[in-house]
């Protein structure tokens, strides 16, 4: 029988140290694929805890285990990168999405299991991933072999206070699918005093924006369509601009809805630009898959949450318009069983806000949920 009380007591005893680890990681925010200090710190900690560590995976990623792995292999994944913000006119990186907290929780869950539950050692794998915010990190880690031997993969993310308060969590954070689409609009340059001789790309971009805003998702579905960037006319004011760009972000509750909306956005942009005499072309699409979880894995994580927070602390499912490249692992390896914890943390004012902060008591709770989830999945209920 699993000595759950010993694990939970160990986590409580280490709560101050867990917070200190978080503060250390919080003090070294780094951009995508530039997480060198973060990666080195985590690798040193893992080596000291007895893990076999592979560093430099997908540039700055880490894969760690406690020796020879035995099926089923259960992996905990954390993201490491920070977001770029402009503060007082300067561009700086800030941990405004909780990745420092996620790395702290996965690191400590691994260390606690290594010390307190030897039965899980041969099943446990830790993955520290770069560049989640670019949508590229998970795919590159998967291509580097990070999940080749993994049967079950778990993720975790702090939640805004408006979505989930401290003391509650869900084993099924239902992320949206996301498509970020870049269009190039080409017109014809001319003197601004003779506009009839040119095709104004700025007009075409503006018309395309209005056309995109006319694409209305079904209100019964969780979906949004937004123009998030546009540009035209970087030259002198006396020139009719020849080219411009526009970026559209589509969020939807699943990939099918997202790609149906993309068809409508494509049509809107191409026809609006054409009506202005310009030509629009789609030059890139970044796809972050929507969530698709294994029911048995979700049920196991639900049991773990209940043991840590009690039955009232469990929220069966939270649907969020946020996207997560975690789901690219399953896209790469369809047989991978996944679940994803949304952890209440009283986080305010919101994710991706440079003033983002949360209740640090959530850190120990997250460590406990991850640790007990590994035991449930690797060793079975009541192990």
C-alpha positions as a printed Julia matrix, in Angstrom:
383×3 Matrix{Float64}:
   0.0    0.0     0.0
   1.32   3.38   -0.93
   2.38   5.52    1.99
   0.69   8.65    0.67
   0.92  10.4     4.02
   4.71  10.16    4.02
   4.92  11.79    0.59
   2.51  14.56    1.53
   4.34  15.17    4.81
   7.66  15.38    2.96
   6.21  17.96    0.58
   4.83  20.02    3.46
   8.21  19.89    5.19
   9.9   21.14    2.02
   7.42  23.91    1.23
   9.87  26.74    1.98
  12.53  25.08   -0.19
  10.0   24.62   -3.0
   9.22  28.33   -2.89
  12.94  29.14   -2.91
  13.41  27.02   -6.03
  10.6   28.95   -7.68
  12.18  32.28   -6.73
  15.49  31.15   -8.22
  13.88  30.17  -11.52
  11.75  33.31  -11.52
  14.91  35.41  -11.29
  16.37  34.03  -14.55
  13.7   34.53  -17.26
  14.97  33.55  -20.7
  13.48  33.54  -24.16
  12.57  30.57  -26.39
  15.51  28.23  -27.1
  17.67  30.54  -24.95
  16.91  28.93  -21.57
  20.58  28.19  -20.86
  20.75  29.31  -17.2
  17.39  27.69  -16.45
  18.41  24.42  -18.07
  21.8   24.34  -16.3
  20.2   24.98  -12.9
  17.6   22.23  -13.38
  20.19  19.77  -14.72
  22.47  20.35  -11.72
  19.58  19.77   -9.32
  18.57  16.56  -11.07
  22.1   15.16  -11.11
  22.4   15.87   -7.38
  19.13  13.98   -6.84
  20.48  10.91   -8.64
  18.87  11.36  -12.04
  20.52  10.44  -15.29
  20.28  13.67  -17.27
  20.4   14.34  -21.01
  20.85  18.05  -21.63
  20.79  20.02  -24.87
  17.75  18.19  -26.25
  16.16  20.42  -28.9
  18.83  23.0   -28.01
  18.05  23.68  -24.33
  15.67  20.91  -23.28
  16.28  18.25  -20.63
  15.21  14.61  -20.39
  15.87  12.82  -17.11
  15.22   9.43  -15.51
  16.43   7.43  -12.53
  18.02   4.62  -14.5
  16.67   1.84  -16.67
  13.0    2.48  -17.43
  10.29  -0.16  -17.21
   6.83   0.0   -18.77
   4.66   1.9   -18.29
   6.84   4.98  -18.53
   5.08   8.02  -17.06
   6.56  11.41  -17.97
   6.02  14.78  -16.34
   6.56  17.69  -18.7
   7.32  21.31  -17.77
   7.89  24.35  -19.98
  10.8   26.71  -19.25
  10.65  29.82  -21.47
   9.58  33.32  -20.49
   7.65  35.93  -22.47
   9.01  39.14  -23.95
   7.33  42.34  -22.73
   7.94  46.03  -23.24
   8.32  47.77  -19.89
   9.2   51.47  -19.66
  10.18  51.41  -23.32
  12.55  48.45  -22.91
  12.06  44.89  -24.1
  12.55  42.42  -21.27
  11.72  38.78  -20.59
   9.34  38.1   -17.71
   7.88  34.85  -16.39
   4.29  35.97  -16.94
   2.82  32.57  -17.82
   3.94  30.45  -14.87
   6.56  28.35  -16.63
   8.96  28.91  -13.73
   6.28  27.5   -11.41
   5.66  24.51  -13.68
   9.39  23.69  -13.79
   9.55  24.01  -10.0
   6.65  21.59   -9.52
   7.95  18.96  -11.93
  11.49  19.2   -10.5
  10.27  18.76   -6.93
   7.82  15.99   -7.82
  10.75  14.09   -9.33
  12.99  14.69   -6.32
  10.29  13.69   -3.82
   9.45  10.49   -5.7
  13.14   9.63   -5.95
  13.46   9.92   -2.16
  10.15   8.6    -0.92
   8.73   6.14   -3.39
  11.31   3.78   -4.92
   8.59   1.75   -6.68
   7.99   4.63   -9.05
  11.66   5.21   -9.89
  11.81   2.79  -12.8
   8.69   4.3   -14.4
   9.42   8.02  -14.03
  10.7   10.37  -16.7
  10.99  14.14  -16.52
  10.87  16.44  -19.55
  11.82  20.1   -19.34
  10.87  21.74  -22.62
  12.03  24.99  -24.24
  10.03  27.42  -26.37
   6.44  26.57  -25.5
   5.37  30.1   -26.38
   6.58  29.7   -29.97
   4.56  26.53  -30.5
   7.76  24.8   -31.63
   9.29  23.39  -28.46
   7.15  20.3   -27.95
   7.44  19.22  -31.57
  11.21  19.54  -31.52
  11.48  17.63  -28.24
   9.31  14.87  -29.68
  11.4   14.74  -32.86
  14.49  14.42  -30.66
  13.03  11.28  -29.09
  11.83  12.68  -25.76
   8.59  10.65  -25.76
   9.65   7.62  -27.81
   9.47   5.32  -24.76
   6.73   7.21  -22.93
   3.27   5.67  -22.45
   1.69   8.46  -20.39
   2.48  12.18  -20.45
   1.23  14.72  -17.91
   1.34  18.5   -17.96
   0.34  21.22  -15.51
  -0.47  24.93  -15.71
  -1.43  27.61  -13.2
  -4.92  29.01  -13.79
  -6.22  32.58  -13.49
  -8.26  33.33  -10.36
 -11.34  33.96  -12.51
 -11.14  30.43  -13.89
 -10.04  28.31  -10.94
  -9.28  29.42   -7.34
  -6.57  28.15   -5.02
  -7.56  24.81   -3.51
  -9.17  23.49   -6.68
  -7.82  21.8    -9.79
  -8.94  19.93  -12.87
  -7.37  16.82  -14.46
  -8.82  17.91  -17.81
  -7.79  21.4   -18.89
  -9.39  21.55  -22.32
  -7.14  23.78  -24.39
  -8.33  25.24  -27.66
  -6.82  24.6   -31.04
  -4.94  27.63  -32.35
  -4.02  28.73  -35.86
  -1.82  31.76  -36.4
  -1.99  32.71  -40.07
   0.19  35.27  -41.84
  -0.93  36.83  -45.12
   1.08  38.92  -47.57
  -0.8   41.54  -49.58
   0.78  42.86  -52.79
  -0.37  45.93  -54.68
   1.48  48.36  -56.95
   3.6   51.32  -55.9
   2.86  54.79  -57.21
   3.24  58.47  -56.36
   0.67  59.44  -53.73
  -0.32  62.37  -55.92
  -1.22  59.9   -58.69
  -2.92  57.07  -56.74
  -4.84  55.93  -59.82
  -1.58  54.58  -61.24
  -1.01  52.25  -58.28
  -2.78  49.68  -56.12
  -2.71  50.69  -52.47
  -1.69  47.75  -50.3
  -2.73  49.7   -47.18
  -6.28  49.94  -48.54
  -6.24  46.23  -49.32
  -5.01  45.33  -45.82
  -7.68  47.55  -44.27
 -10.39  45.94  -46.41
  -9.09  42.51  -45.45
  -9.3   43.38  -41.75
 -12.97  44.33  -42.14
 -13.59  41.13  -44.08
 -11.99  38.99  -41.36
 -14.13  40.75  -38.76
 -17.19  39.61  -40.7
 -16.3   35.94  -40.06
 -18.56  35.06  -37.13
 -18.0   31.73  -35.34
 -21.02  29.77  -34.14
 -21.86  31.29  -30.71
 -22.56  27.8   -29.38
 -18.95  26.86  -29.99
 -15.87  28.07  -28.12
 -14.15  29.95  -30.94
 -12.7   33.36  -31.78
 -11.21  35.01  -34.88
  -8.98  38.06  -34.41
  -6.64  40.2   -36.5
  -3.59  40.52  -34.22
  -1.08  42.32  -36.44
  -1.07  44.41  -39.61
   1.47  46.49  -41.5
   1.67  48.46  -44.73
   3.58  51.47  -45.95
   6.91  51.71  -44.16
   8.36  54.08  -46.77
   7.99  57.84  -47.33
   4.51  59.37  -47.05
   4.59  60.31  -50.73
   4.47  56.7   -51.94
   1.45  54.45  -52.38
   2.59  51.27  -50.55
   3.15  48.21  -52.66
   3.0   45.54  -49.96
   1.65  44.8   -46.53
   1.07  41.94  -44.11
  -1.67  40.8   -41.78
  -1.71  38.13  -39.06
  -4.92  36.42  -37.97
  -5.3   34.21  -34.9
  -8.06  31.59  -34.78
  -8.98  29.81  -31.56
 -11.5   26.98  -31.46
 -12.55  24.16  -29.17
 -11.14  21.56  -31.57
  -9.07  21.28  -34.72
 -12.08  20.64  -36.96
 -13.76  23.92  -36.03
 -10.45  25.8   -36.31
  -9.73  24.61  -39.85
 -13.3   25.3   -40.99
 -12.88  28.88  -39.76
  -9.54  29.06  -41.59
 -11.32  28.31  -44.88
 -13.68  31.23  -44.26
 -10.85  33.57  -43.24
  -8.86  32.6   -46.36
 -11.83  33.41  -48.57
 -12.48  36.71  -46.8
  -8.89  37.92  -47.12
  -8.36  36.82  -50.7
 -11.61  38.34  -51.96
 -11.24  41.61  -50.01
  -7.72  42.16  -51.32
  -8.83  41.31  -54.84
 -11.67  43.83  -54.63
  -9.02  46.49  -53.97
  -7.01  45.36  -56.97
  -4.35  43.67  -54.82
  -3.31  40.05  -54.42
  -3.25  38.29  -51.06
  -1.41  35.06  -50.35
  -1.16  32.93  -47.24
   2.53  32.63  -46.39
   2.53  30.7   -43.11
   0.26  28.82  -40.7
   1.29  27.9   -37.16
  -0.94  25.16  -35.75
  -1.21  24.32  -32.07
  -3.48  21.26  -31.74
  -6.49  21.21  -29.47
  -6.62  18.94  -26.43
  -7.52  15.24  -26.7
  -7.08  13.23  -23.5
  -7.2    9.58  -22.48
 -10.18   8.99  -20.13
  -8.32   6.46  -17.98
  -5.4    8.82  -17.48
  -7.73  11.7   -16.63
  -9.49   9.46  -14.08
  -6.17   8.56  -12.43
  -5.13  12.21  -12.15
  -8.59  13.03  -10.78
  -8.01  10.52   -7.97
  -4.67  12.14   -7.2
  -6.22  15.62   -7.07
  -8.92  14.32   -4.74
  -6.3   12.88   -2.36
  -4.51  16.23   -2.22
  -7.41  18.71   -2.28
 -10.37  16.54   -1.29
 -13.46  15.82   -3.4
 -14.65  19.48   -3.28
 -11.32  20.5    -4.81
 -11.9   18.59   -8.05
 -13.29  20.35  -11.12
 -14.01  17.69  -13.72
 -13.18  19.87  -16.73
 -12.21  23.45  -17.52
 -12.46  24.73  -21.08
 -10.03  27.52  -21.9
  -9.46  29.6   -25.04
  -5.74  29.3   -24.33
  -3.59  27.0   -26.45
  -0.7   24.75  -25.42
   1.97  23.09  -27.53
   1.87  20.16  -25.06
  -0.67  18.63  -27.43
   1.91  18.44  -30.21
   3.42  15.42  -28.4
   0.25  13.45  -29.01
   0.06  14.7   -32.58
   3.59  13.33  -33.07
   2.81  10.08  -31.21
  -0.96   9.39  -31.46
  -0.88   6.41  -29.07
   0.43   8.6   -26.25
  -1.98   8.79  -23.31
  -2.23  12.28  -21.85
  -3.89  14.36  -19.17
  -3.28  17.96  -18.17
  -3.75  19.57  -14.76
  -5.21  23.05  -14.46
  -4.11  24.16  -10.99
  -5.96  26.86   -9.07
  -3.5   29.47   -7.82
  -5.47  32.71   -7.39
  -3.38  34.06  -10.28
  -3.95  37.73  -11.09
  -4.36  39.91  -13.1
  -3.99  37.25  -15.79
  -1.65  35.06  -17.8
   0.74  36.89  -20.15
   0.4   40.06  -18.09
   3.81  41.37  -16.95
   2.3   41.95  -13.48
   1.26  38.3   -13.21
   1.46  36.87   -9.67
  -0.11  33.99   -7.77
  -0.46  32.43   -4.33
   2.79  30.52   -3.74
   0.94  27.89   -1.7
  -0.09  26.46   -5.07
   3.46  25.23   -5.67
   3.41  22.51   -2.99
  -0.11  21.5    -4.02
   1.06  21.06   -7.6
   4.03  18.96   -6.49
   1.67  16.7    -4.53
  -0.81  16.32   -7.39
   1.96  15.41   -9.85
   3.66  13.01   -7.45
   0.49  11.1    -6.58
  -0.56  11.07  -10.24
   2.67   9.31  -11.21
   2.06   6.66   -8.54
  -1.55   6.14   -9.64
  -0.48   5.71  -13.25
   2.76   3.79  -12.81
   1.78   1.53   -9.93
  -2.01   1.4   -10.12
  -4.85   2.63   -7.88
  -4.12   2.15   -4.2
  -0.56   1.03   -4.93
